[in-house]
Amino acid sequence: MHQFPKDIGWIEVICGSMFSGKTEELIRRVKRAVYGKQKVQVFKPRLDTRYDETQVVSHSQLKLTSNPIERAEEIFYHLEADTQVVGIDEVQFFGPEVVQVCEALANKGLRVICAGLDQDYQGRPFEPMPQLMAVSEYVTKELAICVVCGNPANRSQRILSSGERVMVGAAGAYEPRCRKCHVPDPTEGTPPQTLKLFD
C-alpha cells in the first residue's frame, strides 16, 4: 500500500467489475483501520439488500456493519465527531453528489475509502466513478476472472434481461467477462466503439 499523507484527509477508490473483490478490499482496509484503533463508519446504499439489509457483505460472505442510506448527503447527518475513516460501498449508486460529499469529508481531514463499479453492464463508464477517481489520491483497479476464457476480467456481463442501467444483482444476474468475451446488449444504446487500427 502507499505511504499515506499526514495531517490531511484523502480519498481512496477501489474499482472494478462484479466479482473482482472490491468489497473484500474495502472490508480489509476498514478492518485494518479498526485494528489501528481508528474510529470508522461505513455506509452503503439502502437499495443494496442482496445479502443483508444493514451489513456490507462481499460475495465471499465477509461482513461489516454499516449504515444504509438513500442519498450521499445523509453521511453528514450520521457522521460522529470522532470518526477518522469513512467507508462507502457501491458508491456508483449514489449519483454525482457523492463526489462533493467525499471531497468535503476529505477536506475535513478524514480518510475516505470508496468501492464501486467503474463500468456499467454495457462497458460504459459508470458515473460518478470517473469523476471520483479523478479527484482521489489513490485508485485501485481490481480484476476478476473471465468465466468464458479465464483471462483477467474488467467488465460485468448481465445475463438477465432488463432495460434498466441500474439493476442490483449478484451471481445469476451478472458474471465477469474480459474485453474479448463481453457482449454488450445491442438493444441498450450504443456500446463503446472499437477503432479499427490495422487491416
Rosetta silent file (secondary structure, phi, psi, omega in degrees, C-alpha in Angstrom):
SEQUENCE: MHQFPKDIGWIEVICGSMFSGKTEELIRRVKRAVYGKQKVQVFKPRLDTRYDETQVVSHSQLKLTSNPIERAEEIFYHLEADTQVVGIDEVQFFGPEVVQVCEALANKGLRVICAGLDQDYQGRPFEPMPQLMAVSEYVTKELAICVVCGNPANRSQRILSSGERVMVGAAGAYEPRCRKCHVPDPTEGTPPQTLKLFD
SCORE:     score description
SCORE:     0.000 S_00000001
   1 L     0.000  160.474 -177.842    0.000    0.000    0.000 S_00000001
   2 L   -72.707  161.910  169.475    1.055    3.605   -0.490 S_00000001
   3 L   -73.093  121.582 -177.458    2.580    5.867    2.111 S_00000001
   4 L   -79.720  149.589  175.222   -0.405    7.758    3.478 S_00000001
   5 L   -64.322  166.313  177.755   -0.359   11.550    3.911 S_00000001
   6 L  -120.440  138.842  174.933   -0.132   13.016    7.410 S_00000001
   7 L    65.991   17.518  173.245   -2.453   15.578    8.983 S_00000001
   8 L  -139.369  163.390  173.884   -4.738   15.757    5.928 S_00000001
   9 L   -91.043  168.921  176.997   -7.658   13.773    4.588 S_00000001
  10 E  -159.834  169.485 -179.241   -7.721   11.848    1.336 S_00000001
  11 E  -120.035  131.865  172.787   -9.883    9.692   -0.936 S_00000001
  12 E  -115.176  133.373  177.141   -9.183    6.100   -1.962 S_00000001
  13 E  -117.281  127.495  174.255  -11.207    4.493   -4.761 S_00000001
  14 E  -110.345  116.266 -175.501  -11.415    0.726   -5.215 S_00000001
  15 E  -129.424  170.658  179.516  -12.995   -0.039   -8.597 S_00000001
  16 E   151.676 -171.373 -178.388  -13.516   -2.911  -10.992 S_00000001
  17 L   -85.354  177.205  170.753  -16.119   -5.302  -12.348 S_00000001
  18 L   -59.928  145.584  175.441  -18.537   -7.525  -10.482 S_00000001
  19 L    65.347   23.972  179.136  -16.789  -10.360   -8.601 S_00000001
  20 L   -97.565   -5.962  177.277  -13.396   -8.628   -8.663 S_00000001
  21 L    95.713   20.302 -179.451  -13.094   -8.310   -4.876 S_00000001
  22 H   -61.159  -49.945 -177.825  -13.901   -4.595   -4.445 S_00000001
  23 H   -67.958  -37.051  175.940  -15.982   -5.050   -1.311 S_00000001
  24 H   -58.407  -42.990 -179.720  -13.474   -7.547    0.117 S_00000001
  25 H   -68.245  -39.044  175.128  -10.738   -4.947   -0.300 S_00000001
  26 H   -59.235  -47.721  179.681  -12.915   -2.258    1.303 S_00000001
  27 H   -61.699  -41.505  179.558  -13.576   -4.559    4.271 S_00000001
  28 H   -60.158  -46.181 -178.728   -9.861   -5.404    4.549 S_00000001
  29 H   -67.128  -40.567  179.448   -8.858   -1.738    4.688 S_00000001
  30 H   -64.041  -43.387 -179.478  -11.596   -0.850    7.162 S_00000001
  31 H   -64.456  -35.893  176.855  -10.654   -3.731    9.466 S_00000001
  32 H   -65.010  -38.591  177.276   -7.009   -2.657    9.424 S_00000001
  33 H   -64.548  -39.947  178.170   -8.088    0.848   10.444 S_00000001
  34 H   -64.022  -43.584  177.537  -10.151   -0.658   13.278 S_00000001
  35 H   -60.401  -30.700  178.339   -7.150   -2.730   14.408 S_00000001
  36 L   -82.568   11.862  176.852   -5.202    0.540   14.416 S_00000001
  37 L    62.467   34.059  174.474   -7.753    1.906   16.902 S_00000001
  38 L   -96.968  144.627  177.980   -9.204    4.401   14.443 S_00000001
  39 L   -79.651  122.777 -175.012  -12.875    5.329   14.599 S_00000001
  40 E  -122.636  140.737  168.800  -14.563    4.061   11.413 S_00000001
  41 E  -128.288  138.940 -177.658  -18.057    4.466    9.968 S_00000001
  42 E  -121.261  141.351 -179.293  -19.252    2.584    6.891 S_00000001
  43 E  -128.676  151.082  175.811  -22.164    3.458    4.594 S_00000001
  44 E  -146.162  159.664  178.840  -23.947    1.644    1.802 S_00000001
  45 E   -68.036  137.609  179.588  -26.936    2.364   -0.483 S_00000001
  46 L   -60.983  -28.594 -177.549  -30.246    1.363    1.054 S_00000001
  47 L   -72.219  -14.688 -179.999  -31.274   -0.278   -2.225 S_00000001
  48 L   -87.740   92.227  179.754  -28.486   -2.868   -1.915 S_00000001
  49 L  -116.086   23.618 -174.300  -30.184   -5.628    0.078 S_00000001
  50 L   -55.529  -48.159 -175.864  -28.684   -8.598   -1.805 S_00000001
  51 L  -111.477  -26.664 -176.462  -27.114  -10.274    1.222 S_00000001
  52 L  -162.929  148.919 -179.546  -28.196   -8.153    4.176 S_00000001
  53 L   -70.111  -37.775 -172.388  -30.338   -5.099    4.957 S_00000001
  54 L  -118.693  -25.185 -176.617  -27.701   -3.288    7.001 S_00000001
  55 E   -89.179  147.401  167.223  -24.328   -5.010    6.631 S_00000001
  56 E   -79.821  125.466 -176.098  -21.848   -4.633    3.818 S_00000001
  57 E  -130.838  128.053  176.535  -21.326   -8.208    2.590 S_00000001
  58 L   -80.906  166.897  177.832  -18.854   -9.408   -0.027 S_00000001
  59 L   -63.532  -22.735  177.733  -19.662  -12.210   -2.457 S_00000001
  60 L   -91.428    9.700  173.668  -17.374  -14.395   -0.338 S_00000001
  61 L    75.122   19.931  167.279  -19.541  -13.565    2.725 S_00000001
  62 L   -72.604  143.460 -173.722  -17.139  -11.264    4.562 S_00000001
  63 E  -130.820  154.586 -179.376  -19.270   -8.813    6.579 S_00000001
  64 E  -151.840  133.760  178.697  -19.039   -5.345    8.028 S_00000001
  65 E   -67.537  137.359 -178.410  -21.559   -3.289    9.983 S_00000001
  66 L  -145.120  170.387  173.634  -22.808   -0.278    8.019 S_00000001
  67 E  -105.934  112.903  175.102  -25.401    2.492    7.849 S_00000001
  68 E   -74.696  133.385 -179.172  -27.767    2.088    4.873 S_00000001
  69 E  -135.364  157.675  178.692  -28.617    5.490    3.363 S_00000001
  70 L   -85.795  -45.648 -174.252  -30.668    6.808    0.434 S_00000001
  71 L  -126.438  149.291 -176.281  -28.527    9.799   -0.518 S_00000001
  72 L   -59.220  -34.739 -177.874  -24.844   10.577   -0.100 S_00000001
  73 L   -61.634  -21.898  179.790  -25.590   13.784    1.851 S_00000001
  74 H   -63.690  -19.456  177.901  -27.050   11.666    4.668 S_00000001
  75 H   -56.380  -39.803 -178.649  -23.484   10.739    5.635 S_00000001
  76 H   -63.300  -33.997 -179.270  -23.154   14.179    7.231 S_00000001
  77 H   -71.673  -29.956 -177.727  -26.218   13.558    9.440 S_00000001
  78 H   -94.823  -12.396 -173.369  -24.815   10.241   10.705 S_00000001
  79 L   -67.372  127.726  179.182  -21.172   11.284   10.970 S_00000001
  80 L   -91.574  150.559 -170.859  -19.842   11.179   14.525 S_00000001
  81 L   -59.594  -31.736 -176.019  -17.426   13.827   15.767 S_00000001
  82 L   -96.712    8.855 -179.728  -14.545   11.410   16.443 S_00000001
  83 L   -68.590  134.193 -179.815  -14.781    9.469   13.147 S_00000001
  84 L  -111.372  -27.318 -176.500  -11.471    9.266   11.314 S_00000001
  85 E  -130.733  132.173  175.830  -12.263    6.873    8.454 S_00000001
  86 E  -118.135  126.917  175.210  -15.379    6.687    6.277 S_00000001
  87 E  -108.357  138.194  178.455  -16.047    3.660    4.056 S_00000001
  88 E  -131.289  118.342  178.572  -18.642    3.774    1.259 S_00000001
  89 L   -98.378  154.431 -179.892  -19.625    0.610   -0.635 S_00000001
  90 L    50.163   47.966 -173.123  -21.375    0.507   -4.042 S_00000001
  91 H   -62.669  -23.389 -177.960  -20.566    4.189   -4.410 S_00000001
  92 H   -65.183  -19.554 -178.059  -21.766    4.273   -8.039 S_00000001
  93 H   -80.807   -5.060 -175.876  -25.394    4.081   -6.838 S_00000001
  94 H   -91.030   -9.332  177.876  -25.232    7.456   -5.074 S_00000001
  95 L    81.617 -179.683 -171.237  -25.096    9.702   -8.127 S_00000001
  96 L   -63.623  -25.396 -177.298  -22.942   12.763   -8.850 S_00000001
  97 H   -65.812  -19.485 -178.902  -23.422   14.376   -5.431 S_00000001
  98 H   -64.911  -25.776  179.216  -21.254   11.688   -3.816 S_00000001
  99 H   -64.892  -47.777  178.526  -18.166   13.321   -5.340 S_00000001
 100 H   -64.887  -35.848  178.357  -18.755   16.574   -3.432 S_00000001
 101 H   -64.090  -47.401  179.883  -19.573   14.619   -0.283 S_00000001
 102 H   -63.189  -40.466  178.223  -16.317   12.658   -0.471 S_00000001
 103 H   -63.851  -41.530  179.225  -14.331   15.826   -1.165 S_00000001
 104 H   -63.077  -42.017  179.004  -15.947   17.583    1.806 S_00000001
 105 H   -63.121  -45.948  179.509  -15.128   14.634    4.086 S_00000001
 106 H   -64.122  -38.251  179.451  -11.503   14.539    2.891 S_00000001
 107 H   -66.648  -22.765  175.752  -11.226   18.313    3.285 S_00000001
 108 L   -81.199   -4.901  178.144  -12.311   17.852    6.928 S_00000001
 109 L   101.343   10.064 -178.827   -9.298   15.581    7.409 S_00000001
 110 L   -92.027  150.419  169.069  -10.976   12.173    7.061 S_00000001
 111 E   -85.303  124.943 -177.317   -9.729    9.163    5.149 S_00000001
 112 E  -116.296  120.155 -179.212  -12.487    8.203    2.686 S_00000001
 113 E  -113.626  116.740 -177.379  -12.476    4.692    1.197 S_00000001
 114 E  -116.324  140.691  175.000  -14.937    4.117   -1.671 S_00000001
 115 E  -128.573  137.567  178.884  -15.662    0.908   -3.570 S_00000001
 116 E  -176.465  171.380  178.007  -17.767    0.613   -6.704 S_00000001
 117 E   -73.920  133.496  176.073  -18.209   -0.388  -10.324 S_00000001
 118 L   -95.757  -11.334  176.600  -16.291    1.732  -12.811 S_00000001
 119 E  -134.353  147.305  173.949  -18.246    0.388  -15.811 S_00000001
 120 L   -83.507 -175.703 -175.110  -21.898   -0.485  -16.320 S_00000001
 121 L   -68.708  -12.488  175.961  -23.035   -3.748  -17.910 S_00000001
 122 L   -89.167   -4.676 -176.608  -22.541   -2.206  -21.367 S_00000001
 123 L    84.273   14.068  178.328  -18.889   -1.498  -20.627 S_00000001
 124 L   -93.263  149.742  176.311  -19.504    2.259  -20.419 S_00000001
 125 E   -54.022  135.327 -174.494  -18.006    4.433  -17.643 S_00000001
 126 L  -102.652   97.678  178.365  -20.390    4.347  -14.674 S_00000001
 127 L   -63.178  142.957   10.370  -20.837    7.861  -13.324 S_00000001
 128 L   -98.039   21.081 -175.455  -19.869    9.181  -10.876 S_00000001
 129 H   -60.057  -42.904  179.036  -16.875    6.826  -10.681 S_00000001
 130 H   -59.042  -42.012  179.627  -14.753    8.590  -13.349 S_00000001
 131 H   -66.891  -39.343  179.955  -15.196   11.923  -11.563 S_00000001
 132 H   -67.233  -40.270  177.795  -14.489   10.358   -8.171 S_00000001
 133 H   -64.378  -35.098 -177.857  -11.333    8.680   -9.452 S_00000001
 134 H   -65.193  -33.707 -176.696  -10.150   11.995  -10.903 S_00000001
 135 H   -97.415   -1.318 -177.643  -10.254   13.776   -7.524 S_00000001
 136 L   -85.945  156.786  176.227   -8.964   10.868   -5.411 S_00000001
 137 L   -81.860  -33.289 -175.848   -5.413   10.422   -4.185 S_00000001
 138 E  -132.829  133.584  176.074   -5.363    6.632   -4.663 S_00000001
 139 E  -127.109  128.595  175.676   -7.104    4.386   -7.200 S_00000001
 140 E  -117.659  122.224  178.734   -7.003    0.586   -7.097 S_00000001
 141 E  -101.602  114.225  178.369   -8.380   -1.311  -10.090 S_00000001
 142 E   -93.139  144.851  177.882   -9.399   -4.857   -9.184 S_00000001
 143 L  -118.762  143.176  173.927   -9.803   -7.545  -11.866 S_00000001
 144 E   -95.804 -166.150  175.723  -11.964  -10.658  -11.808 S_00000001
 145 E  -118.312  126.991 -178.949  -11.504  -13.821  -13.897 S_00000001
 146 L   -61.743  127.113 -178.633  -13.448  -14.183  -17.135 S_00000001
 147 L   -74.312  -12.591 -178.832  -15.875  -17.099  -16.821 S_00000001
 148 L   -90.423  -48.962 -172.878  -15.606  -17.778  -20.563 S_00000001
 149 L  -121.914   -9.884  177.877  -11.866  -17.872  -21.249 S_00000001
 150 L    87.357    1.340  176.900  -10.081  -17.392  -17.903 S_00000001
 151 L   -75.241  165.206  173.601   -8.404  -14.096  -18.819 S_00000001
 152 E   -58.497  135.151 -175.178   -8.398  -11.119  -16.436 S_00000001
 153 E  -114.236  131.153  177.751  -11.899   -9.642  -16.488 S_00000001
 154 L  -123.637   12.472 -179.112  -12.750   -5.959  -16.128 S_00000001
 155 E  -129.541  155.575 -178.386  -16.386   -5.994  -17.330 S_00000001
 156 E  -110.487  112.146  179.293  -19.696   -7.173  -15.891 S_00000001
 157 E   -86.791  117.997  175.442  -21.824   -9.257  -18.242 S_00000001
 158 E   -79.307  128.433 -178.314  -25.525   -9.002  -17.440 S_00000001
 159 L  -112.683    4.835  170.716  -27.131  -12.387  -18.054 S_00000001
 160 L  -113.369  146.505 -179.155  -30.684  -11.403  -17.151 S_00000001
 161 L   -79.299  129.543  176.402  -32.801   -9.214  -19.411 S_00000001
 162 L  -161.602  140.180  178.411  -33.525   -5.734  -18.084 S_00000001
 163 L   -88.613   -0.099 -176.837  -33.896   -2.320  -19.654 S_00000001
 164 L   -90.864  141.103  174.749  -32.554   -0.549  -16.568 S_00000001
 165 L   -69.073  -39.616  179.094  -28.985    0.666  -16.272 S_00000001
 166 L   -99.464  115.994  175.362  -29.098    0.028  -12.532 S_00000001
 167 L  -141.061  105.128 -177.538  -30.113   -3.494  -11.589 S_00000001
 168 L   -69.262  127.843 -179.035  -28.815   -4.718   -8.237 S_00000001
 169 L  -165.190  175.147  179.527  -27.796   -8.340   -8.534 S_00000001
 170 L  -139.749 -140.198  177.406  -25.127  -10.924   -7.904 S_00000001
 171 E   -59.567  136.160 -175.728  -24.449  -14.458   -9.188 S_00000001
 172 L   100.627  -21.996  177.179  -27.278  -15.404  -11.509 S_00000001
 173 L  -113.341  -31.080 -178.297  -27.645  -11.819  -12.767 S_00000001
 174 E  -137.956  157.320  169.484  -24.046  -10.961  -13.709 S_00000001
 175 E  -147.172  150.076 -178.858  -20.785  -12.672  -14.494 S_00000001
 176 E   -75.921  138.733  178.543  -17.277  -11.317  -15.052 S_00000001
 177 E  -136.683  152.767  174.160  -16.009  -11.138  -18.612 S_00000001
 178 L   -84.064  176.146  179.781  -12.854   -9.941  -20.330 S_00000001
 179 L   -56.027  -41.424 -175.896  -12.790   -7.384  -23.136 S_00000001
 180 L   -73.213  -37.546 -173.192  -13.000  -10.095  -25.812 S_00000001
 181 L   -92.656   -9.945  178.713  -15.816  -12.141  -24.241 S_00000001
 182 L   -72.487  132.305 -179.058  -18.018   -9.266  -23.052 S_00000001
 183 L  -120.735  102.333  177.238  -21.128   -8.870  -25.221 S_00000001
 184 L   -64.710  149.651  178.063  -22.935   -5.524  -24.867 S_00000001
 185 L   -75.641  114.724 -176.518  -26.711   -5.635  -25.321 S_00000001
 186 L   -66.951  -15.453  179.645  -27.320   -4.158  -28.802 S_00000001
 187 L   -88.275   -4.829 -174.592  -30.813   -3.025  -27.781 S_00000001
 188 L  -110.858   62.940  176.292  -29.489   -0.892  -24.891 S_00000001
 189 L    78.078 -167.274 -174.997  -27.945    2.156  -26.525 S_00000001
 190 L   -99.135  118.798  177.099  -24.552    2.400  -28.140 S_00000001
 191 L   -72.363  166.741  177.392  -21.710    0.347  -26.638 S_00000001
 192 L   -57.907  136.739 -178.208  -18.150    1.695  -26.650 S_00000001
 193 L   -89.375  143.265  175.678  -16.772    1.678  -30.180 S_00000001
 194 L  -103.929  122.694  178.322  -13.504   -0.021  -31.068 S_00000001
 195 L   -74.218  135.116  177.068  -11.381    1.774  -33.640 S_00000001
 196 L   -87.419  105.643 -174.167  -10.040   -0.475  -36.353 S_00000001
 197 L   -91.011  -26.783 -176.214   -6.362    0.445  -36.384 S_00000001
 198 L  -132.435  145.547  175.251   -4.984   -2.316  -38.573 S_00000001
 199 L   -92.239    0.000    0.000   -6.268   -4.204  -41.608 S_00000001
